[in-house]
């Protein structure tokens, strides 16, 4: 893919991890690593706010959502963006923007160890990063709902392996397609799942906890049994070779003292996704 517009959205207040503040430096560093035609750092609050309606820091998150929407409004329609988080909640506005451009021709592929399908009532933590995909389906907390909803039958969960009971029930009843880690050993099943949605374009969300923590532990909520870097890169490249890329996000990098090792893994991902051998669809 050609060099995209990169938005740095270093939000941490949507995370439920005790180490969430590390997301700020992780986003800043990772945003610089991705080659860009233009870069934009979205100004965010640095503090916390009160809980409301079962969502921690709800008022802060609402202000952040408005700021990201305003930044994305300056992007020409249909031009893909790369959003660097921050927690997974940063993807609400970018998916909205992709929906505005592509409508029902869009599929959302959600690479994540978790389904992010909780509601404020079902969430064990009150952290919005575990609710954002549910919000995108139209069942989100007040003030953190999309302008336009994603249809469940246009969503593909990829690599999710830690689902709460309510999330699993929703996946089984709603038409969401779910591919486990074993089904991502090669891209064929993923491509088939996206084709089955009827979509022409994809929005690709990548929470770095989709990787196995033995490969990349620098996330707030690691889960064993995840993907390797080569599998993730091959899957994303296959998607962008076949479908128009509507946007992409890389989220949940908590930069630590082991930054040199983390950098080596992230450079493999970035080079695989944005390196000079990638062509524009």
MIDO-650567 format. One record per residue (C-alpha): residue number from 1; x negated, z negated, y; residue in three letters. Coordinates in pm, 1 decimal, padded with zeros to 6 digits. Layout:
BEGIN
seq=NUM, xx=X, zz=Z, yy=Y, type=ALA $
...
//
This chain:
BEGIN
seq=1, xx=00000.0, zz=00000.0, yy=00000.0, type=UNK $
seq=2, xx=-00118.3, zz=00064.6, yy=00352.4, type=UNK $
seq=3, xx=-00215.0, zz=-00222.3, yy=00584.0, type=UNK $
seq=4, xx=00106.5, zz=-00408.3, yy=00671.2, type=UNK $
seq=5, xx=00219.3, zz=-00621.6, yy=00961.2, type=UNK $
seq=6, xx=00120.9, zz=-00977.2, yy=00866.0, type=UNK $
seq=7, xx=00320.3, zz=-01279.0, yy=00981.4, type=UNK $
seq=8, xx=00163.6, zz=-01621.5, yy=00944.5, type=UNK $
seq=9, xx=00437.5, zz=-01883.0, yy=00904.5, type=UNK $
seq=10, xx=00255.3, zz=-02207.9, yy=00832.1, type=UNK $
seq=11, xx=00566.6, zz=-02414.6, yy=00764.0, type=UNK $
seq=12, xx=00519.5, zz=-02720.6, yy=00544.5, type=UNK $
seq=13, xx=00831.7, zz=-02921.3, yy=00625.9, type=UNK $
seq=14, xx=01037.6, zz=-02745.7, yy=00357.8, type=UNK $
seq=15, xx=00810.3, zz=-02864.2, yy=00078.6, type=UNK $
seq=16, xx=00874.7, zz=-03171.7, yy=-00130.9, type=UNK $
seq=17, xx=00509.4, zz=-03218.4, yy=-00227.7, type=UNK $
seq=18, xx=00317.1, zz=-03522.2, yy=-00105.6, type=UNK $
seq=19, xx=00032.7, zz=-03287.6, yy=-00011.5, type=UNK $
seq=20, xx=00255.2, zz=-03043.9, yy=00181.3, type=UNK $
seq=21, xx=00057.6, zz=-03063.3, yy=00506.5, type=UNK $
seq=22, xx=-00219.8, zz=-02869.2, yy=00333.6, type=UNK $
seq=23, xx=00008.5, zz=-02564.3, yy=00352.8, type=UNK $
seq=24, xx=-00076.2, zz=-02528.6, yy=00722.2, type=UNK $
seq=25, xx=-00445.0, zz=-02457.5, yy=00668.0, type=UNK $
seq=26, xx=-00369.1, zz=-02257.6, yy=00354.5, type=UNK $
seq=27, xx=-00142.2, zz=-02022.5, yy=00546.5, type=UNK $
seq=28, xx=-00388.9, zz=-01978.5, yy=00830.8, type=UNK $
seq=29, xx=-00673.9, zz=-01892.5, yy=00597.2, type=UNK $
seq=30, xx=-00474.5, zz=-01665.9, yy=00365.6, type=UNK $
seq=31, xx=-00323.0, zz=-01472.9, yy=00656.6, type=UNK $
seq=32, xx=-00671.1, zz=-01378.2, yy=00772.4, type=UNK $
seq=33, xx=-00762.8, zz=-01257.9, yy=00425.4, type=UNK $
seq=34, xx=-00485.1, zz=-00997.9, yy=00405.5, type=UNK $
seq=35, xx=-00571.4, zz=-00666.3, yy=00576.8, type=UNK $
seq=36, xx=-00321.7, zz=-00596.2, yy=00853.3, type=UNK $
seq=37, xx=-00221.1, zz=-00329.4, yy=01100.1, type=UNK $
seq=38, xx=-00101.4, zz=-00610.7, yy=01327.3, type=UNK $
seq=39, xx=-00097.6, zz=-00989.8, yy=01296.9, type=UNK $
seq=40, xx=00148.1, zz=-01240.3, yy=01436.8, type=UNK $
seq=41, xx=00131.8, zz=-01617.0, yy=01411.5, type=UNK $
seq=42, xx=00480.2, zz=-01761.8, yy=01447.7, type=UNK $
seq=43, xx=00472.4, zz=-02079.0, yy=01658.6, type=UNK $
seq=44, xx=00618.8, zz=-02373.4, yy=01467.4, type=UNK $
seq=45, xx=00677.0, zz=-02744.8, yy=01513.4, type=UNK $
seq=46, xx=00403.1, zz=-02967.7, yy=01378.2, type=UNK $
seq=47, xx=00615.3, zz=-03273.8, yy=01310.3, type=UNK $
seq=48, xx=00913.2, zz=-03375.3, yy=01101.6, type=UNK $
seq=49, xx=01281.2, zz=-03420.4, yy=01171.7, type=UNK $
seq=50, xx=01563.1, zz=-03613.7, yy=01020.3, type=UNK $
seq=51, xx=01749.6, zz=-03529.2, yy=00703.4, type=UNK $
seq=52, xx=02094.0, zz=-03376.5, yy=00734.3, type=UNK $
seq=53, xx=02340.0, zz=-03273.9, yy=00469.1, type=UNK $
seq=54, xx=02093.2, zz=-03353.6, yy=00193.5, type=UNK $
seq=55, xx=01810.4, zz=-03141.7, yy=00342.1, type=UNK $
seq=56, xx=01491.3, zz=-03303.8, yy=00462.6, type=UNK $
seq=57, xx=01366.3, zz=-03193.3, yy=00806.7, type=UNK $
seq=58, xx=01676.3, zz=-02975.4, yy=00850.1, type=UNK $
seq=59, xx=01659.3, zz=-02948.4, yy=01230.5, type=UNK $
seq=60, xx=01292.9, zz=-02849.0, yy=01226.0, type=UNK $
seq=61, xx=01358.0, zz=-02587.5, yy=00958.6, type=UNK $
seq=62, xx=01642.5, zz=-02440.0, yy=01161.1, type=UNK $
seq=63, xx=01417.7, zz=-02401.6, yy=01464.5, type=UNK $
seq=64, xx=01154.7, zz=-02235.7, yy=01247.1, type=UNK $
seq=65, xx=01414.1, zz=-01996.7, yy=01105.5, type=UNK $
seq=66, xx=01514.8, zz=-01889.4, yy=01455.0, type=UNK $
seq=67, xx=01150.2, zz=-01836.1, yy=01550.0, type=UNK $
seq=68, xx=01081.3, zz=-01617.1, yy=01244.6, type=UNK $
seq=69, xx=01397.1, zz=-01415.6, yy=01308.7, type=UNK $
seq=70, xx=01287.6, zz=-01352.9, yy=01666.2, type=UNK $
seq=71, xx=00941.9, zz=-01241.9, yy=01554.1, type=UNK $
seq=72, xx=01080.0, zz=-01006.9, yy=01289.2, type=UNK $
seq=73, xx=01322.4, zz=-00854.9, yy=01538.3, type=UNK $
seq=74, xx=01022.4, zz=-00687.3, yy=01702.0, type=UNK $
seq=75, xx=00934.1, zz=-00495.1, yy=01382.3, type=UNK $
seq=76, xx=01059.1, zz=-00135.0, yy=01363.7, type=UNK $
seq=77, xx=01344.7, zz=-00105.0, yy=01111.4, type=UNK $
seq=78, xx=01228.1, zz=-00035.4, yy=00758.8, type=UNK $
seq=79, xx=00860.8, zz=-00114.7, yy=00824.2, type=UNK $
seq=80, xx=00734.7, zz=-00352.8, yy=00552.5, type=UNK $
seq=81, xx=00591.6, zz=-00688.5, yy=00642.1, type=UNK $
seq=82, xx=00381.9, zz=-00945.1, yy=00461.4, type=UNK $
seq=83, xx=00480.3, zz=-01305.0, yy=00528.3, type=UNK $
seq=84, xx=00220.3, zz=-01571.5, yy=00460.8, type=UNK $
seq=85, xx=00351.9, zz=-01923.6, yy=00410.2, type=UNK $
seq=86, xx=00377.8, zz=-02209.3, yy=00418.4, type=UNK $
seq=87, xx=00646.9, zz=-02320.3, yy=00179.8, type=UNK $
seq=88, xx=00895.7, zz=-02084.6, yy=00012.5, type=UNK $
seq=89, xx=01154.2, zz=-02151.3, yy=00282.5, type=UNK $
seq=90, xx=00969.9, zz=-01911.0, yy=00511.7, type=UNK $
seq=91, xx=01117.8, zz=-01620.7, yy=00313.4, type=UNK $
seq=92, xx=01476.6, zz=-01659.1, yy=00432.7, type=UNK $
seq=93, xx=01443.8, zz=-01442.6, yy=00744.2, type=UNK $
seq=94, xx=01215.2, zz=-01175.5, yy=00591.3, type=UNK $
seq=95, xx=01461.2, zz=-01116.1, yy=00305.9, type=UNK $
seq=96, xx=01741.2, zz=-01094.2, yy=00562.9, type=UNK $
seq=97, xx=01543.6, zz=-00826.9, yy=00745.3, type=UNK $
seq=98, xx=01487.7, zz=-00630.3, yy=00425.3, type=UNK $
seq=99, xx=01859.4, zz=-00649.1, yy=00346.8, type=UNK $
seq=100, xx=01943.8, zz=-00519.0, yy=00691.6, type=UNK $
seq=101, xx=01723.7, zz=-00216.3, yy=00626.4, type=UNK $
seq=102, xx=01815.2, zz=-00143.2, yy=00263.6, type=UNK $
seq=103, xx=02144.5, zz=-00317.9, yy=00185.7, type=UNK $
seq=104, xx=02253.2, zz=-00287.7, yy=-00176.4, type=UNK $
seq=105, xx=01957.1, zz=-00056.9, yy=-00242.6, type=UNK $
seq=106, xx=01734.2, zz=-00368.3, yy=-00235.6, type=UNK $
seq=107, xx=01627.4, zz=-00588.2, yy=-00527.0, type=UNK $
seq=108, xx=01456.9, zz=-00923.7, yy=-00472.9, type=UNK $
seq=109, xx=01184.4, zz=-01006.4, yy=-00725.3, type=UNK $
seq=110, xx=01106.9, zz=-01378.9, yy=-00715.3, type=UNK $
seq=111, xx=00767.8, zz=-01465.7, yy=-00868.6, type=UNK $
seq=112, xx=00779.8, zz=-01843.2, yy=-00890.6, type=UNK $
seq=113, xx=00732.9, zz=-02122.2, yy=-01143.4, type=UNK $
seq=114, xx=01067.5, zz=-02255.1, yy=-01019.1, type=UNK $
seq=115, xx=01402.6, zz=-02087.7, yy=-00961.4, type=UNK $
seq=116, xx=01460.0, zz=-02235.0, yy=-00610.7, type=UNK $
seq=117, xx=01833.6, zz=-02229.9, yy=-00689.0, type=UNK $
seq=118, xx=01929.2, zz=-02587.8, yy=-00605.8, type=UNK $
seq=119, xx=02186.8, zz=-02691.4, yy=-00349.1, type=UNK $
seq=120, xx=02155.8, zz=-02996.1, yy=-00123.3, type=UNK $
seq=121, xx=02384.5, zz=-03175.3, yy=-00369.1, type=UNK $
seq=122, xx=02186.7, zz=-03085.2, yy=-00680.5, type=UNK $
seq=123, xx=01835.1, zz=-03106.7, yy=-00537.8, type=UNK $
seq=124, xx=01639.6, zz=-03407.0, yy=-00665.6, type=UNK $
seq=125, xx=01411.5, zz=-03403.7, yy=-00360.8, type=UNK $
seq=126, xx=01609.6, zz=-03268.4, yy=-00066.1, type=UNK $
seq=127, xx=01327.0, zz=-03018.9, yy=-00008.3, type=UNK $
seq=128, xx=01449.7, zz=-02681.0, yy=00114.2, type=UNK $
seq=129, xx=01181.3, zz=-02483.6, yy=-00070.0, type=UNK $
seq=130, xx=01377.0, zz=-02559.3, yy=-00387.3, type=UNK $
seq=131, xx=01699.2, zz=-02423.9, yy=-00233.4, type=UNK $
seq=132, xx=01593.6, zz=-02106.5, yy=-00056.3, type=UNK $
seq=133, xx=01694.8, zz=-01852.3, yy=-00321.0, type=UNK $
seq=134, xx=02031.0, zz=-02026.1, yy=-00360.4, type=UNK $
seq=135, xx=02069.1, zz=-02000.9, yy=00017.1, type=UNK $
seq=136, xx=01990.9, zz=-01628.8, yy=00003.5, type=UNK $
seq=137, xx=02276.1, zz=-01593.0, yy=-00245.7, type=UNK $
seq=138, xx=02508.6, zz=-01736.6, yy=00020.3, type=UNK $
seq=139, xx=02531.1, zz=-02096.9, yy=-00099.5, type=UNK $
seq=140, xx=02296.0, zz=-02263.5, yy=00143.0, type=UNK $
seq=141, xx=02310.0, zz=-02563.4, yy=00373.5, type=UNK $
seq=142, xx=02460.4, zz=-02528.2, yy=00718.3, type=UNK $
seq=143, xx=02209.0, zz=-02381.2, yy=00962.2, type=UNK $
seq=144, xx=01991.1, zz=-02241.0, yy=00684.5, type=UNK $
seq=145, xx=02214.3, zz=-01961.3, yy=00560.1, type=UNK $
seq=146, xx=02131.3, zz=-01591.0, yy=00577.1, type=UNK $
seq=147, xx=02310.8, zz=-01346.1, yy=00800.0, type=UNK $
seq=148, xx=02371.5, zz=-01132.2, yy=00490.9, type=UNK $
seq=149, xx=02368.5, zz=-01252.9, yy=00131.5, type=UNK $
seq=150, xx=02172.9, zz=-01114.7, yy=-00161.8, type=UNK $
seq=151, xx=02388.8, zz=-01023.4, yy=-00461.0, type=UNK $
seq=152, xx=02294.1, zz=-01221.4, yy=-00769.3, type=UNK $
seq=153, xx=02278.3, zz=-00904.8, yy=-00977.2, type=UNK $
seq=154, xx=02004.2, zz=-00777.6, yy=-00744.1, type=UNK $
seq=155, xx=01776.3, zz=-01075.7, yy=-00812.4, type=UNK $
seq=156, xx=01501.9, zz=-01085.4, yy=-01075.8, type=UNK $
seq=157, xx=01330.9, zz=-01417.6, yy=-01147.2, type=UNK $
seq=158, xx=00978.0, zz=-01354.4, yy=-01271.8, type=UNK $
seq=159, xx=00766.9, zz=-01623.0, yy=-01434.2, type=UNK $
seq=160, xx=01005.0, zz=-01913.1, yy=-01368.4, type=UNK $
seq=161, xx=00954.1, zz=-02183.3, yy=-01629.9, type=UNK $
seq=162, xx=01081.6, zz=-02506.2, yy=-01473.6, type=UNK $
seq=163, xx=01455.5, zz=-02482.9, yy=-01409.1, type=UNK $
seq=164, xx=01691.8, zz=-02773.3, yy=-01354.5, type=UNK $
seq=165, xx=02005.4, zz=-02772.7, yy=-01569.6, type=UNK $
seq=166, xx=02224.9, zz=-02651.2, yy=-01284.5, type=UNK $
seq=167, xx=01982.2, zz=-02372.4, yy=-01202.2, type=UNK $
seq=168, xx=01975.3, zz=-02257.9, yy=-01563.8, type=UNK $
seq=169, xx=02354.9, zz=-02256.9, yy=-01575.9, type=UNK $
seq=170, xx=02371.2, zz=-02046.9, yy=-01260.1, type=UNK $
seq=171, xx=02120.7, zz=-01794.4, yy=-01395.6, type=UNK $
seq=172, xx=02323.6, zz=-01757.3, yy=-01713.6, type=UNK $
seq=173, xx=02656.9, zz=-01719.1, yy=-01533.1, type=UNK $
seq=174, xx=02570.0, zz=-01519.0, yy=-01222.4, type=UNK $
seq=175, xx=02397.1, zz=-01202.0, yy=-01337.4, type=UNK $
seq=176, xx=02050.7, zz=-01306.5, yy=-01220.1, type=UNK $
seq=177, xx=01788.7, zz=-01146.7, yy=-01444.0, type=UNK $
seq=178, xx=01518.8, zz=-01384.8, yy=-01567.7, type=UNK $
seq=179, xx=01188.8, zz=-01281.6, yy=-01722.6, type=UNK $
seq=180, xx=00968.1, zz=-01554.4, yy=-01860.9, type=UNK $
seq=181, xx=00591.6, zz=-01552.8, yy=-01852.5, type=UNK $
seq=182, xx=00565.8, zz=-01393.9, yy=-02196.0, type=UNK $
seq=183, xx=00776.6, zz=-01099.1, yy=-02080.3, type=UNK $
seq=184, xx=00528.7, zz=-01027.7, yy=-01799.6, type=UNK $
seq=185, xx=00229.0, zz=-00962.7, yy=-02023.3, type=UNK $
seq=186, xx=00272.2, zz=-00598.6, yy=-01924.8, type=UNK $
seq=187, xx=00495.0, zz=-00452.9, yy=-01649.1, type=UNK $
seq=188, xx=00745.0, zz=-00261.8, yy=-01863.7, type=UNK $
seq=189, xx=01014.3, zz=-00531.6, yy=-01897.6, type=UNK $
seq=190, xx=00994.4, zz=-00616.3, yy=-01527.0, type=UNK $
seq=191, xx=01033.2, zz=-00252.5, yy=-01424.7, type=UNK $
seq=192, xx=01328.3, zz=-00219.9, yy=-01660.9, type=UNK $
seq=193, xx=01493.3, zz=-00526.7, yy=-01508.4, type=UNK $
seq=194, xx=01457.0, zz=-00393.0, yy=-01155.6, type=UNK $
seq=195, xx=01579.8, zz=-00048.3, yy=-01258.3, type=UNK $
seq=196, xx=01886.5, zz=-00214.0, yy=-01408.1, type=UNK $
seq=197, xx=01979.8, zz=-00348.5, yy=-01063.3, type=UNK $
seq=198, xx=02012.8, zz=00008.4, yy=-00935.8, type=UNK $
seq=199, xx=01779.9, zz=-00069.5, yy=-00646.4, type=UNK $
seq=200, xx=01549.0, zz=00174.7, yy=-00472.7, type=UNK $
seq=201, xx=01346.2, zz=-00085.1, yy=-00280.5, type=UNK $
seq=202, xx=01203.1, zz=-00426.4, yy=-00362.8, type=UNK $
seq=203, xx=01129.0, zz=-00739.8, yy=-00171.3, type=UNK $
seq=204, xx=00858.5, zz=-00934.8, yy=-00356.5, type=UNK $
seq=205, xx=00833.1, zz=-01310.4, yy=-00317.8, type=UNK $
seq=206, xx=00521.0, zz=-01473.0, yy=-00463.4, type=UNK $
seq=207, xx=00493.2, zz=-01848.0, yy=-00485.9, type=UNK $
seq=208, xx=00137.4, zz=-01903.2, yy=-00602.6, type=UNK $
seq=209, xx=00256.6, zz=-02167.1, yy=-00847.3, type=UNK $
seq=210, xx=00368.6, zz=-01875.6, yy=-01065.6, type=UNK $
seq=211, xx=00001.0, zz=-01870.5, yy=-01168.0, type=UNK $
seq=212, xx=-00118.4, zz=-02099.5, yy=-01441.6, type=UNK $
seq=213, xx=-00271.1, zz=-02412.6, yy=-01283.0, type=UNK $
seq=214, xx=-00582.4, zz=-02363.4, yy=-01495.1, type=UNK $
seq=215, xx=-00629.8, zz=-02044.0, yy=-01293.7, type=UNK $
seq=216, xx=-00509.5, zz=-02166.6, yy=-00955.0, type=UNK $
seq=217, xx=-00422.9, zz=-02535.8, yy=-00911.0, type=UNK $
seq=218, xx=-00405.2, zz=-02539.1, yy=-00528.2, type=UNK $
seq=219, xx=-00026.7, zz=-02569.0, yy=-00504.2, type=UNK $
seq=220, xx=00203.6, zz=-02863.0, yy=-00451.5, type=UNK $
seq=221, xx=00415.7, zz=-02831.0, yy=-00764.1, type=UNK $
seq=222, xx=00202.8, zz=-02680.6, yy=-01043.8, type=UNK $
seq=223, xx=00363.4, zz=-02601.7, yy=-01378.2, type=UNK $
seq=224, xx=00170.1, zz=-02529.2, yy=-01699.3, type=UNK $
seq=225, xx=00198.9, zz=-02202.5, yy=-01886.2, type=UNK $
seq=226, xx=00189.5, zz=-01961.2, yy=-01593.6, type=UNK $
seq=227, xx=00061.7, zz=-01611.7, yy=-01527.5, type=UNK $
seq=228, xx=-00296.1, zz=-01497.6, yy=-01496.7, type=UNK $
seq=229, xx=-00416.6, zz=-01310.6, yy=-01189.2, type=UNK $
seq=230, xx=-00442.5, zz=-00977.9, yy=-01372.2, type=UNK $
seq=231, xx=-00083.2, zz=-01005.6, yy=-01496.5, type=UNK $
seq=232, xx=00049.3, zz=-01086.3, yy=-01149.8, type=UNK $
seq=233, xx=-00140.8, zz=-00804.4, yy=-00982.1, type=UNK $
seq=234, xx=-00041.5, zz=-00551.8, yy=-01249.0, type=UNK $
seq=235, xx=00324.5, zz=-00648.5, yy=-01213.8, type=UNK $
seq=236, xx=00327.8, zz=-00616.3, yy=-00835.4, type=UNK $
seq=237, xx=00134.7, zz=-00291.1, yy=-00838.3, type=UNK $
seq=238, xx=00376.6, zz=-00143.9, yy=-01091.5, type=UNK $
seq=239, xx=00668.6, zz=-00240.9, yy=-00869.4, type=UNK $
seq=240, xx=00518.5, zz=-00088.5, yy=-00556.9, type=UNK $
seq=241, xx=00422.6, zz=00227.0, yy=-00744.7, type=UNK $
seq=242, xx=00783.8, zz=00288.6, yy=-00847.1, type=UNK $
seq=243, xx=00993.6, zz=00132.1, yy=-00571.2, type=UNK $
seq=244, xx=00976.8, zz=00131.2, yy=-00192.9, type=UNK $
seq=245, xx=00827.4, zz=-00195.0, yy=-00071.1, type=UNK $
seq=246, xx=01065.2, zz=-00364.4, yy=00171.8, type=UNK $
seq=247, xx=00845.2, zz=-00669.2, yy=00221.8, type=UNK $
seq=248, xx=00626.8, zz=-00922.0, yy=00044.5, type=UNK $
seq=249, xx=00549.4, zz=-01291.2, yy=00079.8, type=UNK $
seq=250, xx=00262.8, zz=-01508.0, yy=-00041.8, type=UNK $
seq=251, xx=00351.2, zz=-01875.5, yy=-00023.9, type=UNK $
seq=252, xx=00263.1, zz=-02233.2, yy=-00118.2, type=UNK $
seq=253, xx=-00118.0, zz=-02225.0, yy=-00093.4, type=UNK $
seq=254, xx=-00240.3, zz=-02580.0, yy=-00034.8, type=UNK $
seq=255, xx=-00602.3, zz=-02540.7, yy=00068.5, type=UNK $
seq=256, xx=-00822.5, zz=-02815.5, yy=-00076.0, type=UNK $
seq=257, xx=-01185.4, zz=-02924.8, yy=-00092.7, type=UNK $
seq=258, xx=-01235.0, zz=-02668.7, yy=-00371.7, type=UNK $
seq=259, xx=-01183.6, zz=-02386.9, yy=-00121.9, type=UNK $
seq=260, xx=-01465.2, zz=-02169.7, yy=-00257.9, type=UNK $
seq=261, xx=-01304.8, zz=-02147.8, yy=-00602.2, type=UNK $
seq=262, xx=-00962.0, zz=-02092.7, yy=-00447.3, type=UNK $
seq=263, xx=-01100.1, zz=-01815.0, yy=-00227.8, type=UNK $
seq=264, xx=-01236.3, zz=-01629.9, yy=-00530.3, type=UNK $
seq=265, xx=-00892.3, zz=-01621.9, yy=-00694.1, type=UNK $
seq=266, xx=-00710.4, zz=-01529.1, yy=-00375.4, type=UNK $
seq=267, xx=-00953.3, zz=-01247.5, yy=-00301.7, type=UNK $
seq=268, xx=-00880.0, zz=-01102.2, yy=-00645.8, type=UNK $
seq=269, xx=-00508.4, zz=-01109.8, yy=-00565.5, type=UNK $
seq=270, xx=-00543.3, zz=-00967.3, yy=-00215.8, type=UNK $
seq=271, xx=-00786.2, zz=-00695.3, yy=-00325.2, type=UNK $
seq=272, xx=-00555.4, zz=-00602.1, yy=-00611.0, type=UNK $
seq=273, xx=-00250.4, zz=-00577.7, yy=-00386.5, type=UNK $
seq=274, xx=-00397.9, zz=-00445.7, yy=-00061.9, type=UNK $
seq=275, xx=-00734.0, zz=-00296.2, yy=-00156.0, type=UNK $
seq=276, xx=-00841.8, zz=00054.5, yy=-00055.0, type=UNK $
seq=277, xx=-00726.5, zz=00209.7, yy=-00382.6, type=UNK $
seq=278, xx=-00365.0, zz=00122.2, yy=-00306.6, type=UNK $
seq=279, xx=-00156.0, zz=00408.4, yy=-00175.3, type=UNK $
seq=280, xx=00154.1, zz=00406.5, yy=00035.3, type=UNK $
seq=281, xx=00470.5, zz=00471.1, yy=-00162.8, type=UNK $
//
